[in-house]
Amino acid sequence: MRTVDEIHERLTAAFTPTVLEVEDESEMHRGHSGFREGGESHFRVVIRAPALAGMGRIARHRAIHQALGPIMTRIHALAVDAA
């Protein structure tokens, strides 16, 4: 399974979001630290979920990282836009 799909699946299960966009931005980082041929190293997530609404920014990011669990060891960079 592609990492994009795993991220989408885990965040959907954890937060039942009203908006969820997961984008592999790896190609934009070609030549930078952490880039891997074939992608799946740099991601951007936009998520809107009632479960995250009452949290501060750091708490939301921690909750997302926790929901992703072991996937985080394979990701070099994760940009998060959460509310």
PDB file of N, CA, C and O in Angstrom, chain B, residues numbered from 101:
ATOM      1  N   MET B 101       0.846  -1.178   0.000  1.00  0.00           N
ATOM      2  CA  MET B 101       0.000   0.000   0.000  1.00  0.00           C
ATOM      3  C   MET B 101       0.893   1.243   0.000  1.00  0.00           C
ATOM      4  O   MET B 101       1.904   1.294   0.700  1.00  0.00           O
ATOM      5  N   ARG B 102       0.510   2.230  -0.785  1.00  0.00           N
ATOM      6  CA  ARG B 102       1.273   3.475  -0.836  1.00  0.00           C
ATOM      7  C   ARG B 102       1.134   4.225   0.489  1.00  0.00           C
ATOM      8  O   ARG B 102       0.107   4.138   1.161  1.00  0.00           O
ATOM      9  N   THR B 103       2.174   4.955   0.848  1.00  0.00           N
ATOM     10  CA  THR B 103       2.174   5.701   2.100  1.00  0.00           C
ATOM     11  C   THR B 103       1.044   6.725   2.127  1.00  0.00           C
ATOM     12  O   THR B 103       0.419   6.919   3.169  1.00  0.00           O
ATOM     13  N   VAL B 104       0.771   7.380   1.009  1.00  0.00           N
ATOM     14  CA  VAL B 104      -0.350   8.336   0.928  1.00  0.00           C
ATOM     15  C   VAL B 104      -1.642   7.665   1.365  1.00  0.00           C
ATOM     16  O   VAL B 104      -2.412   8.238   2.135  1.00  0.00           O
ATOM     17  N   ASP B 105      -1.883   6.457   0.878  1.00  0.00           N
ATOM     18  CA  ASP B 105      -3.101   5.728   1.211  1.00  0.00           C
ATOM     19  C   ASP B 105      -3.122   5.318   2.682  1.00  0.00           C
ATOM     20  O   ASP B 105      -4.169   5.366   3.327  1.00  0.00           O
ATOM     21  N   GLU B 106      -1.974   4.917   3.209  1.00  0.00           N
ATOM     22  CA  GLU B 106      -1.887   4.551   4.629  1.00  0.00           C
ATOM     23  C   GLU B 106      -2.179   5.758   5.515  1.00  0.00           C
ATOM     24  O   GLU B 106      -2.913   5.647   6.496  1.00  0.00           O
ATOM     25  N   ILE B 107      -1.611   6.902   5.173  1.00  0.00           N
ATOM     26  CA  ILE B 107      -1.849   8.123   5.941  1.00  0.00           C
ATOM     27  C   ILE B 107      -3.343   8.449   5.920  1.00  0.00           C
ATOM     28  O   ILE B 107      -3.943   8.723   6.959  1.00  0.00           O
ATOM     29  N   HIS B 108      -3.926   8.415   4.741  1.00  0.00           N
ATOM     30  CA  HIS B 108      -5.355   8.713   4.592  1.00  0.00           C
ATOM     31  C   HIS B 108      -6.192   7.748   5.430  1.00  0.00           C
ATOM     32  O   HIS B 108      -7.107   8.171   6.137  1.00  0.00           O
ATOM     33  N   GLU B 109      -5.888   6.486   5.354  1.00  0.00           N
ATOM     34  CA  GLU B 109      -6.633   5.457   6.082  1.00  0.00           C
ATOM     35  C   GLU B 109      -6.540   5.657   7.595  1.00  0.00           C
ATOM     36  O   GLU B 109      -7.554   5.610   8.291  1.00  0.00           O
ATOM     37  N   ARG B 110      -5.334   5.879   8.101  1.00  0.00           N
ATOM     38  CA  ARG B 110      -5.139   6.032   9.545  1.00  0.00           C
ATOM     39  C   ARG B 110      -5.797   7.300  10.079  1.00  0.00           C
ATOM     40  O   ARG B 110      -6.410   7.274  11.146  1.00  0.00           O
ATOM     41  N   LEU B 111      -5.676   8.408   9.352  1.00  0.00           N
ATOM     42  CA  LEU B 111      -6.277   9.653   9.824  1.00  0.00           C
ATOM     43  C   LEU B 111      -7.803   9.597   9.750  1.00  0.00           C
ATOM     44  O   LEU B 111      -8.485  10.162  10.605  1.00  0.00           O
ATOM     45  N   THR B 112      -8.332   8.933   8.752  1.00  0.00           N
ATOM     46  CA  THR B 112      -9.779   8.761   8.650  1.00  0.00           C
ATOM     47  C   THR B 112     -10.292   7.933   9.828  1.00  0.00           C
ATOM     48  O   THR B 112     -11.305   8.277  10.437  1.00  0.00           O
ATOM     49  N   ALA B 113      -9.604   6.856  10.144  1.00  0.00           N
ATOM     50  CA  ALA B 113     -10.017   5.996  11.253  1.00  0.00           C
ATOM     51  C   ALA B 113      -9.925   6.716  12.597  1.00  0.00           C
ATOM     52  O   ALA B 113     -10.782   6.532  13.461  1.00  0.00           O
ATOM     53  N   ALA B 114      -8.897   7.526  12.770  1.00  0.00           N
ATOM     54  CA  ALA B 114      -8.675   8.183  14.058  1.00  0.00           C
ATOM     55  C   ALA B 114      -9.574   9.395  14.292  1.00  0.00           C
ATOM     56  O   ALA B 114      -9.985   9.645  15.425  1.00  0.00           O
ATOM     57  N   PHE B 115      -9.887  10.154  13.231  1.00  0.00           N
ATOM     58  CA  PHE B 115     -10.538  11.446  13.428  1.00  0.00           C
ATOM     59  C   PHE B 115     -11.859  11.652  12.689  1.00  0.00           C
ATOM     60  O   PHE B 115     -12.532  12.653  12.933  1.00  0.00           O
ATOM     61  N   THR B 116     -12.255  10.750  11.801  1.00  0.00           N
ATOM     62  CA  THR B 116     -13.459  10.924  10.991  1.00  0.00           C
ATOM     63  C   THR B 116     -13.539  12.363  10.470  1.00  0.00           C
ATOM     64  O   THR B 116     -14.474  13.093  10.800  1.00  0.00           O
ATOM     65  N   PRO B 117     -12.575  12.762   9.671  1.00  0.00           N
ATOM     66  CA  PRO B 117     -12.511  14.161   9.238  1.00  0.00           C
ATOM     67  C   PRO B 117     -13.604  14.543   8.243  1.00  0.00           C
ATOM     68  O   PRO B 117     -14.123  13.708   7.502  1.00  0.00           O
ATOM     69  N   THR B 118     -13.933  15.834   8.253  1.00  0.00           N
ATOM     70  CA  THR B 118     -14.855  16.376   7.258  1.00  0.00           C
ATOM     71  C   THR B 118     -14.086  16.767   6.002  1.00  0.00           C
ATOM     72  O   THR B 118     -14.644  16.787   4.905  1.00  0.00           O
ATOM     73  N   VAL B 119     -12.801  17.079   6.168  1.00  0.00           N
ATOM     74  CA  VAL B 119     -11.897  17.385   5.056  1.00  0.00           C
ATOM     75  C   VAL B 119     -10.598  16.645   5.318  1.00  0.00           C
ATOM     76  O   VAL B 119     -10.057  16.705   6.422  1.00  0.00           O
ATOM     77  N   LEU B 120     -10.097  15.950   4.313  1.00  0.00           N
ATOM     78  CA  LEU B 120      -8.795  15.293   4.432  1.00  0.00           C
ATOM     79  C   LEU B 120      -8.141  15.248   3.061  1.00  0.00           C
ATOM     80  O   LEU B 120      -8.640  14.613   2.131  1.00  0.00           O
ATOM     81  N   GLU B 121      -7.020  15.932   2.959  1.00  0.00           N
ATOM     82  CA  GLU B 121      -6.213  15.916   1.744  1.00  0.00           C
ATOM     83  C   GLU B 121      -4.810  15.476   2.130  1.00  0.00           C
ATOM     84  O   GLU B 121      -4.213  16.026   3.055  1.00  0.00           O
ATOM     85  N   VAL B 122      -4.291  14.492   1.426  1.00  0.00           N
ATOM     86  CA  VAL B 122      -2.934  14.011   1.670  1.00  0.00           C
ATOM     87  C   VAL B 122      -2.198  14.064   0.341  1.00  0.00           C
ATOM     88  O   VAL B 122      -2.609  13.445  -0.640  1.00  0.00           O
ATOM     89  N   GLU B 123      -1.107  14.811   0.328  1.00  0.00           N
ATOM     90  CA  GLU B 123      -0.355  14.991  -0.910  1.00  0.00           C
ATOM     91  C   GLU B 123       1.101  14.597  -0.711  1.00  0.00           C
ATOM     92  O   GLU B 123       1.740  15.001   0.260  1.00  0.00           O
ATOM     93  N   ASP B 124       1.612  13.813  -1.633  1.00  0.00           N
ATOM     94  CA  ASP B 124       3.033  13.455  -1.646  1.00  0.00           C
ATOM     95  C   ASP B 124       3.776  14.574  -2.375  1.00  0.00           C
ATOM     96  O   ASP B 124       3.661  14.720  -3.592  1.00  0.00           O
ATOM     97  N   GLU B 125       4.535  15.357  -1.616  1.00  0.00           N
ATOM     98  CA  GLU B 125       5.295  16.473  -2.179  1.00  0.00           C
ATOM     99  C   GLU B 125       6.764  16.132  -2.362  1.00  0.00           C
ATOM    100  O   GLU B 125       7.590  17.033  -2.509  1.00  0.00           O
ATOM    101  N   SER B 126       7.098  14.876  -2.356  1.00  0.00           N
ATOM    102  CA  SER B 126       8.488  14.438  -2.391  1.00  0.00           C
ATOM    103  C   SER B 126       9.253  14.989  -3.586  1.00  0.00           C
ATOM    104  O   SER B 126      10.402  15.408  -3.448  1.00  0.00           O
ATOM    105  N   GLU B 127       8.634  14.991  -4.742  1.00  0.00           N
ATOM    106  CA  GLU B 127       9.337  15.433  -5.955  1.00  0.00           C
ATOM    107  C   GLU B 127       9.773  16.893  -5.841  1.00  0.00           C
ATOM    108  O   GLU B 127      10.767  17.288  -6.451  1.00  0.00           O
ATOM    109  N   MET B 128       9.057  17.685  -5.081  1.00  0.00           N
ATOM    110  CA  MET B 128       9.423  19.086  -4.879  1.00  0.00           C
ATOM    111  C   MET B 128      10.713  19.225  -4.064  1.00  0.00           C
ATOM    112  O   MET B 128      11.312  20.300  -4.014  1.00  0.00           O
ATOM    113  N   HIS B 129      11.128  18.144  -3.435  1.00  0.00           N
ATOM    114  CA  HIS B 129      12.298  18.167  -2.551  1.00  0.00           C
ATOM    115  C   HIS B 129      13.487  17.397  -3.136  1.00  0.00           C
ATOM    116  O   HIS B 129      14.441  17.078  -2.427  1.00  0.00           O
ATOM    117  N   ARG B 130      13.415  17.107  -4.421  1.00  0.00           N
ATOM    118  CA  ARG B 130      14.522  16.406  -5.086  1.00  0.00           C
ATOM    119  C   ARG B 130      15.816  17.178  -4.831  1.00  0.00           C
ATOM    120  O   ARG B 130      15.877  18.391  -5.030  1.00  0.00           O
ATOM    121  N   GLY B 131      16.840  16.462  -4.391  1.00  0.00           N
ATOM    122  CA  GLY B 131      18.133  17.071  -4.102  1.00  0.00           C
ATOM    123  C   GLY B 131      18.274  17.556  -2.670  1.00  0.00           C
ATOM    124  O   GLY B 131      19.362  17.953  -2.254  1.00  0.00           O
ATOM    125  N   HIS B 132      17.185  17.529  -1.910  1.00  0.00           N
ATOM    126  CA  HIS B 132      17.220  17.959  -0.517  1.00  0.00           C
ATOM    127  C   HIS B 132      17.369  16.754   0.409  1.00  0.00           C
ATOM    128  O   HIS B 132      17.204  15.608  -0.009  1.00  0.00           O
ATOM    129  N   SER B 133      17.673  17.024   1.631  1.00  0.00           N
ATOM    130  CA  SER B 133      17.820  15.986   2.646  1.00  0.00           C
ATOM    131  C   SER B 133      16.548  15.143   2.742  1.00  0.00           C
ATOM    132  O   SER B 133      15.438  15.676   2.721  1.00  0.00           O
ATOM    133  N   GLY B 134      16.712  13.855   2.845  1.00  0.00           N
ATOM    134  CA  GLY B 134      15.590  12.952   3.036  1.00  0.00           C
ATOM    135  C   GLY B 134      14.880  12.530   1.773  1.00  0.00           C
ATOM    136  O   GLY B 134      14.021  11.650   1.830  1.00  0.00           O
ATOM    137  N   PHE B 135      15.201  13.119   0.635  1.00  0.00           N
ATOM    138  CA  PHE B 135      14.541  12.733  -0.613  1.00  0.00           C
ATOM    139  C   PHE B 135      14.909  11.297  -0.967  1.00  0.00           C
ATOM    140  O   PHE B 135      16.065  10.889  -0.856  1.00  0.00           O
ATOM    141  N   ARG B 136      13.905  10.543  -1.392  1.00  0.00           N
ATOM    142  CA  ARG B 136      14.121   9.176  -1.867  1.00  0.00           C
ATOM    143  C   ARG B 136      13.565   9.069  -3.270  1.00  0.00           C
ATOM    144  O   ARG B 136      12.483   9.579  -3.560  1.00  0.00           O
ATOM    145  N   GLU B 137      14.298   8.412  -4.129  1.00  0.00           N
ATOM    146  CA  GLU B 137      13.820   8.152  -5.488  1.00  0.00           C
ATOM    147  C   GLU B 137      12.511   7.373  -5.382  1.00  0.00           C
ATOM    148  O   GLU B 137      12.426   6.400  -4.632  1.00  0.00           O
ATOM    149  N   GLY B 138      11.516   7.788  -6.111  1.00  0.00           N
ATOM    150  CA  GLY B 138      10.210   7.134  -6.044  1.00  0.00           C
ATOM    151  C   GLY B 138       9.253   7.830  -5.097  1.00  0.00           C
ATOM    152  O   GLY B 138       8.087   7.448  -5.004  1.00  0.00           O
ATOM    153  N   GLY B 139       9.728   8.847  -4.394  1.00  0.00           N
ATOM    154  CA  GLY B 139       8.851   9.627  -3.521  1.00  0.00           C
ATOM    155  C   GLY B 139       8.612   9.004  -2.174  1.00  0.00           C
ATOM    156  O   GLY B 139       9.435   8.249  -1.656  1.00  0.00           O
ATOM    157  N   GLU B 140       7.467   9.335  -1.615  1.00  0.00           N
ATOM    158  CA  GLU B 140       7.026   8.840  -0.315  1.00  0.00           C
ATOM    159  C   GLU B 140       7.955   9.234   0.824  1.00  0.00           C
ATOM    160  O   GLU B 140       8.215   8.437   1.726  1.00  0.00           O
ATOM    161  N   SER B 141       8.458  10.475   0.780  1.00  0.00           N
ATOM    162  CA  SER B 141       9.309  10.960   1.867  1.00  0.00           C
ATOM    163  C   SER B 141       8.807  12.277   2.457  1.00  0.00           C
ATOM    164  O   SER B 141       9.035  12.545   3.636  1.00  0.00           O
ATOM    165  N   HIS B 142       8.132  13.098   1.662  1.00  0.00           N
ATOM    166  CA  HIS B 142       7.664  14.415   2.085  1.00  0.00           C
ATOM    167  C   HIS B 142       6.161  14.517   1.803  1.00  0.00           C
ATOM    168  O   HIS B 142       5.723  14.314   0.670  1.00  0.00           O
ATOM    169  N   PHE B 143       5.380  14.829   2.830  1.00  0.00           N
ATOM    170  CA  PHE B 143       3.927  14.858   2.681  1.00  0.00           C
ATOM    171  C   PHE B 143       3.329  16.137   3.251  1.00  0.00           C
ATOM    172  O   PHE B 143       3.895  16.762   4.148  1.00  0.00           O
ATOM    173  N   ARG B 144       2.177  16.510   2.712  1.00  0.00           N
ATOM    174  CA  ARG B 144       1.373  17.620   3.233  1.00  0.00           C
ATOM    175  C   ARG B 144      -0.012  17.064   3.518  1.00  0.00           C
ATOM    176  O   ARG B 144      -0.605  16.381   2.683  1.00  0.00           O
ATOM    177  N   VAL B 145      -0.520  17.368   4.715  1.00  0.00           N
ATOM    178  CA  VAL B 145      -1.850  16.929   5.134  1.00  0.00           C
ATOM    179  C   VAL B 145      -2.679  18.159   5.491  1.00  0.00           C
ATOM    180  O   VAL B 145      -2.239  19.019   6.254  1.00  0.00           O
ATOM    181  N   VAL B 146      -3.878  18.228   4.931  1.00  0.00           N
ATOM    182  CA  VAL B 146      -4.880  19.212   5.331  1.00  0.00           C
ATOM    183  C   VAL B 146      -6.010  18.399   5.930  1.00  0.00           C
ATOM    184  O   VAL B 146      -6.576  17.525   5.273  1.00  0.00           O
ATOM    185  N   ILE B 147      -6.336  18.691   7.183  1.00  0.00           N
ATOM    186  CA  ILE B 147      -7.371  17.923   7.866  1.00  0.00           C
ATOM    187  C   ILE B 147      -8.248  18.846   8.692  1.00  0.00           C
ATOM    188  O   ILE B 147      -7.759  19.731   9.393  1.00  0.00           O
ATOM    189  N   ARG B 148      -9.549  18.625   8.597  1.00  0.00           N
ATOM    190  CA  ARG B 148     -10.536  19.315   9.407  1.00  0.00           C
ATOM    191  C   ARG B 148     -11.387  18.228  10.052  1.00  0.00           C
ATOM    192  O   ARG B 148     -11.992  17.403   9.369  1.00  0.00           O
ATOM    193  N   ALA B 149     -11.419  18.245  11.376  1.00  0.00           N
ATOM    194  CA  ALA B 149     -12.171  17.219  12.090  1.00  0.00           C
ATOM    195  C   ALA B 149     -12.659  17.771  13.425  1.00  0.00           C
ATOM    196  O   ALA B 149     -11.901  18.439  14.128  1.00  0.00           O
ATOM    197  N   PRO B 150     -13.903  17.503  13.779  1.00  0.00           N
ATOM    198  CA  PRO B 150     -14.413  17.953  15.069  1.00  0.00           C
ATOM    199  C   PRO B 150     -13.532  17.489  16.244  1.00  0.00           C
ATOM    200  O   PRO B 150     -13.394  18.206  17.235  1.00  0.00           O
ATOM    201  N   ALA B 151     -12.953  16.322  16.133  1.00  0.00           N
ATOM    202  CA  ALA B 151     -12.106  15.787  17.214  1.00  0.00           C
ATOM    203  C   ALA B 151     -10.868  16.645  17.454  1.00  0.00           C
ATOM    204  O   ALA B 151     -10.308  16.619  18.550  1.00  0.00           O
ATOM    205  N   LEU B 152     -10.432  17.402  16.454  1.00  0.00           N
ATOM    206  CA  LEU B 152      -9.244  18.242  16.589  1.00  0.00           C
ATOM    207  C   LEU B 152      -9.586  19.692  16.932  1.00  0.00           C
ATOM    208  O   LEU B 152      -8.707  20.460  17.327  1.00  0.00           O
ATOM    209  N   ALA B 153     -10.840  20.065  16.787  1.00  0.00           N
ATOM    210  CA  ALA B 153     -11.254  21.468  16.889  1.00  0.00           C
ATOM    211  C   ALA B 153     -10.930  22.116  18.236  1.00  0.00           C
ATOM    212  O   ALA B 153     -10.582  23.296  18.262  1.00  0.00           O
ATOM    213  N   GLY B 154     -11.027  21.413  19.321  1.00  0.00           N
ATOM    214  CA  GLY B 154     -10.801  22.007  20.633  1.00  0.00           C
ATOM    215  C   GLY B 154      -9.357  21.983  21.085  1.00  0.00           C
ATOM    216  O   GLY B 154      -9.059  22.410  22.200  1.00  0.00           O
ATOM    217  N   MET B 155      -8.463  21.501  20.263  1.00  0.00           N
ATOM    218  CA  MET B 155      -7.057  21.362  20.638  1.00  0.00           C
ATOM    219  C   MET B 155      -6.233  22.544  20.151  1.00  0.00           C
ATOM    220  O   MET B 155      -6.575  23.192  19.161  1.00  0.00           O
ATOM    221  N   GLY B 156      -5.143  22.816  20.860  1.00  0.00           N
ATOM    222  CA  GLY B 156      -4.169  23.780  20.385  1.00  0.00           C
ATOM    223  C   GLY B 156      -3.363  23.176  19.246  1.00  0.00           C
ATOM    224  O   GLY B 156      -3.452  21.978  18.976  1.00  0.00           O
ATOM    225  N   ARG B 157      -2.579  24.010  18.585  1.00  0.00           N
ATOM    226  CA  ARG B 157      -1.817  23.561  17.414  1.00  0.00           C
ATOM    227  C   ARG B 157      -0.878  22.400  17.741  1.00  0.00           C
ATOM    228  O   ARG B 157      -0.833  21.420  16.997  1.00  0.00           O
ATOM    229  N   ILE B 158      -0.146  22.492  18.816  1.00  0.00           N
ATOM    230  CA  ILE B 158       0.801  21.428  19.163  1.00  0.00           C
ATOM    231  C   ILE B 158       0.066  20.148  19.512  1.00  0.00           C
ATOM    232  O   ILE B 158       0.493  19.063  19.117  1.00  0.00           O
ATOM    233  N   ALA B 159      -1.027  20.257  20.242  1.00  0.00           N
ATOM    234  CA  ALA B 159      -1.815  19.069  20.593  1.00  0.00           C
ATOM    235  C   ALA B 159      -2.374  18.393  19.342  1.00  0.00           C
ATOM    236  O   ALA B 159      -2.393  17.166  19.255  1.00  0.00           O
ATOM    237  N   ARG B 160      -2.833  19.199  18.364  1.00  0.00           N
ATOM    238  CA  ARG B 160      -3.336  18.610  17.112  1.00  0.00           C
ATOM    239  C   ARG B 160      -2.229  17.856  16.391  1.00  0.00           C
ATOM    240  O   ARG B 160      -2.441  16.736  15.925  1.00  0.00           O
ATOM    241  N   HIS B 161      -1.054  18.458  16.297  1.00  0.00           N
ATOM    242  CA  HIS B 161       0.065  17.809  15.614  1.00  0.00           C
ATOM    243  C   HIS B 161       0.461  16.520  16.331  1.00  0.00           C
ATOM    244  O   HIS B 161       0.731  15.507  15.686  1.00  0.00           O
ATOM    245  N   ARG B 162       0.497  16.557  17.649  1.00  0.00           N
ATOM    246  CA  ARG B 162       0.832  15.339  18.410  1.00  0.00           C
ATOM    247  C   ARG B 162      -0.191  14.239  18.175  1.00  0.00           C
ATOM    248  O   ARG B 162       0.169  13.073  18.009  1.00  0.00           O
ATOM    249  N   ALA B 163      -1.468  14.610  18.162  1.00  0.00           N
ATOM    250  CA  ALA B 163      -2.526  13.621  17.928  1.00  0.00           C
ATOM    251  C   ALA B 163      -2.395  13.001  16.541  1.00  0.00           C
ATOM    252  O   ALA B 163      -2.590  11.796  16.377  1.00  0.00           O
ATOM    253  N   ILE B 164      -2.070  13.810  15.553  1.00  0.00           N
ATOM    254  CA  ILE B 164      -1.894  13.308  14.181  1.00  0.00           C
ATOM    255  C   ILE B 164      -0.689  12.389  14.108  1.00  0.00           C
ATOM    256  O   ILE B 164      -0.766  11.318  13.507  1.00  0.00           O
ATOM    257  N   HIS B 165       0.419  12.789  14.708  1.00  0.00           N
ATOM    258  CA  HIS B 165       1.615  11.939  14.714  1.00  0.00           C
ATOM    259  C   HIS B 165       1.321  10.617  15.414  1.00  0.00           C
ATOM    260  O   HIS B 165       1.755   9.563  14.951  1.00  0.00           O
ATOM    261  N   GLN B 166       0.587  10.662  16.526  1.00  0.00           N
ATOM    262  CA  GLN B 166       0.240   9.437  17.244  1.00  0.00           C
ATOM    263  C   GLN B 166      -0.646   8.539  16.387  1.00  0.00           C
ATOM    264  O   GLN B 166      -0.459   7.323  16.364  1.00  0.00           O
ATOM    265  N   ALA B 167      -1.603   9.127  15.688  1.00  0.00           N
ATOM    266  CA  ALA B 167      -2.491   8.341  14.829  1.00  0.00           C
ATOM    267  C   ALA B 167      -1.717   7.669  13.694  1.00  0.00           C
ATOM    268  O   ALA B 167      -2.052   6.558  13.284  1.00  0.00           O
ATOM    269  N   LEU B 168      -0.690   8.339  13.191  1.00  0.00           N
ATOM    270  CA  LEU B 168       0.111   7.769  12.100  1.00  0.00           C
ATOM    271  C   LEU B 168       1.053   6.675  12.595  1.00  0.00           C
ATOM    272  O   LEU B 168       1.445   5.797  11.827  1.00  0.00           O
ATOM    273  N   GLY B 169       1.414   6.727  13.863  1.00  0.00           N
ATOM    274  CA  GLY B 169       2.215   5.673  14.489  1.00  0.00           C
ATOM    275  C   GLY B 169       3.464   5.303  13.719  1.00  0.00           C
ATOM    276  O   GLY B 169       4.297   6.168  13.451  1.00  0.00           O
ATOM    277  N   PRO B 170       3.617   4.032  13.354  1.00  0.00           N
ATOM    278  CA  PRO B 170       4.846   3.546  12.729  1.00  0.00           C
ATOM    279  C   PRO B 170       5.137   4.148  11.355  1.00  0.00           C
ATOM    280  O   PRO B 170       6.269   4.070  10.876  1.00  0.00           O
ATOM    281  N   ILE B 171       4.132   4.747  10.719  1.00  0.00           N
ATOM    282  CA  ILE B 171       4.363   5.391   9.430  1.00  0.00           C
ATOM    283  C   ILE B 171       5.361   6.536   9.585  1.00  0.00           C
ATOM    284  O   ILE B 171       6.126   6.826   8.665  1.00  0.00           O
ATOM    285  N   MET B 172       5.353   7.178  10.735  1.00  0.00           N
ATOM    286  CA  MET B 172       6.219   8.340  10.962  1.00  0.00           C
ATOM    287  C   MET B 172       7.703   7.995  10.819  1.00  0.00           C
ATOM    288  O   MET B 172       8.504   8.876  10.508  1.00  0.00           O
ATOM    289  N   THR B 173       8.081   6.756  11.035  1.00  0.00           N
ATOM    290  CA  THR B 173       9.497   6.374  10.888  1.00  0.00           C
ATOM    291  C   THR B 173       9.929   6.342   9.425  1.00  0.00           C
ATOM    292  O   THR B 173      11.123   6.372   9.127  1.00  0.00           O
ATOM    293  N   ARG B 174       8.951   6.283   8.507  1.00  0.00           N
ATOM    294  CA  ARG B 174       9.263   6.242   7.072  1.00  0.00           C
ATOM    295  C   ARG B 174       9.163   7.608   6.409  1.00  0.00           C
ATOM    296  O   ARG B 174       9.560   7.765   5.254  1.00  0.00           O
ATOM    297  N   ILE B 175       8.642   8.593   7.121  1.00  0.00           N
ATOM    298  CA  ILE B 175       8.417   9.920   6.570  1.00  0.00           C
ATOM    299  C   ILE B 175       9.547  10.843   7.000  1.00  0.00           C
ATOM    300  O   ILE B 175       9.911  10.891   8.175  1.00  0.00           O
ATOM    301  N   HIS B 176      10.098  11.575   6.038  1.00  0.00           N
ATOM    302  CA  HIS B 176      11.141  12.545   6.362  1.00  0.00           C
ATOM    303  C   HIS B 176      10.513  13.867   6.810  1.00  0.00           C
ATOM    304  O   HIS B 176      11.003  14.486   7.755  1.00  0.00           O
ATOM    305  N   ALA B 177       9.446  14.306   6.156  1.00  0.00           N
ATOM    306  CA  ALA B 177       8.819  15.584   6.480  1.00  0.00           C
ATOM    307  C   ALA B 177       7.303  15.479   6.333  1.00  0.00           C
ATOM    308  O   ALA B 177       6.792  14.888   5.382  1.00  0.00           O
ATOM    309  N   LEU B 178       6.595  16.071   7.304  1.00  0.00           N
ATOM    310  CA  LEU B 178       5.143  16.080   7.280  1.00  0.00           C
ATOM    311  C   LEU B 178       4.663  17.490   7.607  1.00  0.00           C
ATOM    312  O   LEU B 178       4.815  17.951   8.738  1.00  0.00           O
ATOM    313  N   ALA B 179       4.088  18.173   6.629  1.00  0.00           N
ATOM    314  CA  ALA B 179       3.503  19.483   6.841  1.00  0.00           C
ATOM    315  C   ALA B 179       2.033  19.269   7.161  1.00  0.00           C
ATOM    316  O   ALA B 179       1.333  18.550   6.448  1.00  0.00           O
ATOM    317  N   VAL B 180       1.566  19.897   8.242  1.00  0.00           N
ATOM    318  CA  VAL B 180       0.190  19.672   8.706  1.00  0.00           C
ATOM    319  C   VAL B 180      -0.552  20.999   8.792  1.00  0.00           C
ATOM    320  O   VAL B 180      -0.079  21.960   9.399  1.00  0.00           O
ATOM    321  N   ASP B 181      -1.722  21.027   8.172  1.00  0.00           N
ATOM    322  CA  ASP B 181      -2.672  22.132   8.298  1.00  0.00           C
ATOM    323  C   ASP B 181      -3.918  21.512   8.924  1.00  0.00           C
ATOM    324  O   ASP B 181      -4.709  20.872   8.232  1.00  0.00           O
ATOM    325  N   ALA B 182      -4.091  21.699  10.225  1.00  0.00           N
ATOM    326  CA  ALA B 182      -5.165  21.009  10.936  1.00  0.00           C
ATOM    327  C   ALA B 182      -6.035  21.985  11.700  1.00  0.00           C
ATOM    328  O   ALA B 182      -5.566  23.005  12.205  1.00  0.00           O
ATOM    329  N   ALA B 183      -7.304  21.650  11.773  1.00  0.00           N
ATOM    330  CA  ALA B 183      -8.258  22.420  12.588  1.00  0.00           C
ATOM    331  C   ALA B 183      -9.402  21.520  12.976  1.00  0.00           C
ATOM    332  O   ALA B 183     -10.324  21.955  13.665  1.00  0.00           O
TER     333      ALA B 183
END
